[in-house]
Amino acid sequence: MVDEKGILFILSGPSGVGKGTVRKKLFECTQDLMYSISMTTRDKRQGEVDGVDYFYKTREEFESLIEQNALLEYAEYVNNLYGTPREYVDNMLEAGHDVFLEIEVQGAMQVKENFQGGVFIFLIPPSLEELKNRIVNRGTESNDLVLNRLKEATNEIKMMDAYDYVVVNDDIDSAVDKIKSIIKSEHCKRERVAKQYKQLLEGEHDARTIN
């Protein structure tokens, strides 16, 4: 069997929906994914660690990386920049590893335009009221910022049709199980398996011709 190239999975959704929590839980119960840590210009929240939660950059550093085309995607969200290092993703996929991105909706749309073959998963809250409660319970945003995030979330949910899968995050374990099922099913898709076997058969045909 020819070596299988990795698949890029993109988890996205409104701010406060629980993307980070779901991603961390997913990685606790699987060893088969490589997580690409995003870069951001926002300040670290309490308990966050540079190089673990995000790569924290100044705006000047971030803009320099944009000029160097060193990011797979980038977006500005609530006056902060977010982006994904391009080289890491390409190298891991070529080595046969699945790569998992947890990014904002704007960034996901850039990946969709610039990268072929990605699998896009949209994480949504059970309701907007539940999303509001989650943002408020963080205790890290002012009332004005909460309202801005809810307005932005409403606009982002309308972009659901751009994604391949939608997962409701009403229960973390359930959401993780659904994402694990998506990953397994993508590796069994006919077009992925057929491409590998066609390469294998072509190699065998060439070998017989030479002999």
Secondary structure, DSSP 8 states (H G I E B T S, - for coil): -------EEEEE--TTS-HHHHHHHHHHS-SSEEE---EE-S---TT--BTTTBEE--HHHHHHHHHTT-EEEEEEETTEEEEEEHHHHHHHHHTT-EEEEE--HHHHHHHHHH-TT-EEEEEE-S-HHHHHHHHHHH--S-HHHHHHHHHHHHHHHTTGGGSSEEEE-SSHHHHHHHHHHHHHHHHT-HHHHHHHHHHHHHHHHHHHHH-
